[in-house]
Amino acid sequence: MPTPVAPFPINAALIAAVVIAYANGAMIADAVMPRVPVGQDEFKYLVQNMADQFTIQDTKVGRKSAPNQVEQNGDMVTASVVEYGLDEVVPVADLRNAPEGVDPLAIAAEYVMKLVTLDREVRVAGTVFNPANHVNKVTLAGTSQWSDYTSSDPISAIQTALDVPIMRPNVMTIGRLAWTKLRLHPKVIDYINGKGGTTGGVTRQQLADALELQEILVGDSFVNTARRGQAASIQRTWGKHAAFIYREKPTETSRSTTWGFTAESGPRVSNAKFGEDFGGLDGGYKVRAGERLREVVSAPDLSYFFQNVVA
């Protein structure tokens, strides 16, 4: 039986453009754990022995002798990316009845990629705010929590924490509810203003400059945690925590030294295939979008994690 011909032309370039370019302003996963292209689905990365990087060596060379020899030590870890994707069916009837200028296939591709991107945001939030992924950490409670404007001193706590890792963290990641409490903390405002002012609020850039950080990333997104078909339960993707990490943005040829990164194999996947059984009497298109990724925590000692920073 011959393969049925799609009754409508597929604008593959438009679908690909939508999927590749799609970005939700509330998402911060790519900034926290930057993407690194890998040549194939299975890849290797080096977990260095940090002590070797800071051990004094005898560098003196005799007049007729060779320099002492050193060797980088570390564990070469093998990992592989995971495929993440979704499909949505668009019946031919939807294309036939669509208003002029509206492309149901492009809309479906955008919707599918939005859900794939949200899933990544949830994975990264779970990775960054998992105490097991940090060597240096503390759980706040009671008067030490930054929501206690009388007894807590977040500036002192953060400054002390930043000096603990052997490479000073340069990025702060914090959930929206925690950030709102922190930016309105009287001691934070006083620290920024330097004039005894304790009202108003501070901006991310002001606090980042004062703490000598490259960036403060605030997790704003929401996720429905209820099972499909149940009443919606909308929750914050990023909880009431704060993580300070050392971040370098690796390249394909240089993994650099960074708390974490995301291995990405190939470009995002996007396609639309016609099938007689996909929808209604006329069939439909199955629109697919996805990506191949693996989130990797490569240096858990290059961070400091505050759990439950606000009540």
N, C-alpha and C positions, 0 to 999 in steps of 0.2 A: 504494500500500500504506500503510495507516495506521501512524503512529509507535507502536511498542510501548510499552505502559504499564509503568513500573517495578513489579516485583512486590513490592517492599518500600518503605515510606515513607522518604524521605531527610530526615534531620535536618540541613538546610543550616545552621541557626543554630549547631548544635554543631560542625560541621566548620569553619565560619568562626571560631568562638571558639577552637578548638584551634590553627588556623593563625596567627591574629593574636596570640594570647597566648603562643605557644610561645617559650621562651627557654632556652638551655643556660647554666647558671651558669659554665661554663668559657670561654664566648665573650666576647671583649672588643672585637670589631670596632666595635660601635655606640658604645662609649665613646671609642675612638681616633679614628674618623672619623664624627662625629655625623650623623644623617640630617636632611636639609632637604627639606621638601615642595616640589615644583615643579609649576607649573600644568599642564604638558603634557610629553610625552615629550622634546621638544626644548627646551632651556633655554640661558640665557646667564649667564655670571658674569664679574665684572670682575677682571682681574689688574692691581693698582695699580702705579704707578711709585713705589717706596718712597722714592726720593730726594725726590720732591715733598712727602712728608709731613714732612720734616725740614729743608727749605730755608727759611732766614730770608727773610722778606718785609719790604718797607718798609710798615709799618702806620700811619705818621704821616699824619694827614689835615689839610690846610690849612683855614683858616677858611671859605673859599668854594669849596673843591675837593671832588671826590668821592674816596672811598677808592680805592686801587689795586685793580685787578681781578685775581683769580686764577682758575685753572681746574684741576680735577682731571684728570690724564692717566692713561691706562691702556689696556690692551687688553681689549676685550669679546670673550670667547671663547665660541663656540657649541659645545655638546655635546649629546648625547642619551643617554637611559637605555638600558640593555640589559635584555632580558627573561631572567629566570632561573627555571626551574621544572622539575618532574618529575611523572610520572604513576605510579600504581600501580593494578593491576587487582585488584579484590576479587570473586571469584565469588559468585553468589547462594547457592551451597551453603555458603559460609563464614558468611553471615548467618543461614541457616536452622539451622545447627548450632552457632552461637555460644551460650555459656552466658548465662543471664539476667544482664542488667546490663552485658554486654560489647558494645560497638559496633565491629565490624571497620572500618567506614568512618572513624570518628574515630581509631582506631589507625593506619590507613593514612595519614590526613592528617598526623598527628603525625610519623610516620616520614619521609614525604616532605619535610615542612618542616624536619625535623632535618638532612637531607642538603643541602637548599638553604642552610640557615644555615651548615653546615660549609663549603660551597663559598665563601660570602662571607667566612668567617673566613680561609680560605686566600688569597683574593684580597687582603684587607686586610693580612694578614701579609706577603705578597709586595710590597705597595705600601710599607708602613712600613719594611720592612727592605731596600729596594732603594736602594743608594747613589746611584743616578741621581736620586732624588727629594729629595736633600738637598744644599744648597750647602756647608754646613759639615760636615765628616766626617773621620774618621781610622780607620785599620785598626790594631788592636793585634796584637802578636806577641811571643812570648817573655816576657821579664820584665815587660813592660808590661801583659800580660793580667791581669785581676783574679783569676784562679785562682792566680797566683803570690803567695802570702801573705807572702813575704819582701821582694820588690823592688817590687811594684806599689803604687801609692797611688791607689785609685779616687776617694776624696773630693777630693783635689787636682785630679785629671783632670776630674771632673764639675763642680766649682766653676769651674774655668777655662773649660770648654766652655759653661756656662750664661751666661757674660758675653760670648760672641761674637756671637750673633744680636742684631739691633737691637731686637727685642722678646724679653725673657727667656723661654725655654721654661717652661711650668708643668705639664707632664705628662711622666712617664717611662714608656716602654713597654719591657718587657724579657721575654725568654723565661724559662721556669721554671728551666732548668738554670743559666742565667747568674745569675738572682736568688738561687738557693740558694747559689752561690759568693759572691756579693756580700754577702748578709746575714750570712754567717759570717766575712767577712774581718776579721782582727784590727784593722786600722786603722779600719774602719767601726764596729766595736763600741766601740773606744776613743773615736772621735769622738762617738758617741751618748751613751756613759756619762759621759764627761768625768772619769773617775776612774782611768784607766789600765787598766780591765778589757778583756781581749782574748778572753774566752771567752763562749759562749752564742750569741746571735744577736739581730738587730734585726727589728722589725716594719716593714711598709710605711709605716704611719702615722708611726712614729718617724723614719724616714729622710726621708719627705716633708716633715715639719715642719722637720727640721734643714736640708734643702736648699731650703726655701721653695718647695715644689712643691704644687700642688693635689692631685695624685693620682699614685700609682704603680700602673700596670696590668701584671699578670703574665700572660703567655700560657700557659695550662695545657693547651690542647686537643691532641688527637692526630689524625692522619689516616693512612689506609692509602694508600701511594703505589704499590702494585702494581696492575697492570692487572686488570680483571675476569676472574675465573677462575684467576688465578695465586695462589700462596701469599702470604698477607698480609705486608706490610712496614710495620709501624706506626712512624711517625715523629712527632716533635714538629712541630706546625704553626708555632710561633714558634721561630726558631733562636737561636743563642748570641750575640745582638746586643742593643744597647740604643739606643733613639731618644728624644731629648728634644725635644718639640715644643711650640709655642705653640698652645693650643687655646682657641677660643671656640665656644660652641654656638650656631650661627646659627639664625635663625628664617626663616619664609617671607617676611617683609617686610624682613629685614636679614641680609645674608650675613655681616656682621662681618669681622674679620680673623682668619684661622685658617690653620694649616698645611694642613689638608685637611678635606674634608667629603664626605658622600654624598648625592647628589641622589636623591630618591625620588618617583616619579610614581605617585600613587594608592595605595590600600591594597593589602595582600597579596591575591593571587588565590586563591580556594578554591572548588572545586565537585566534584560527583560526578554523573556521567552514566551512565545505563544503556544497555547495548548487547547485543544478542543474541549477538554474536560476541566479546564480551570475555572470556568464561570458561566452559567447560563447556557442558553441554546447556542449562542454564537461562540462560546469559549471565552478565553481571556488571556491576560498576560501575567506571568509570575515575575514580579520585580524583586530582585535580590540585591542586597548591599551588605558588605562586611569587611573585615580586615583580619590580618594574621599578626598577633602580638604576644609578647610575654613581658610582664612587669618583673623587674629584677632588683632586689636589694643587694647591692654589691659591696657596700661598706657600712654595716650597721653601727660601727663605732664613730662614724662621722655625723653624729646628730645628738640632739637632746630632746626628749619627749616629756611634755607636761600632760598628764591625764587628769580629766575633770577639773579644768581650770576655773570653771564657774559652776555654781550650784544649779 
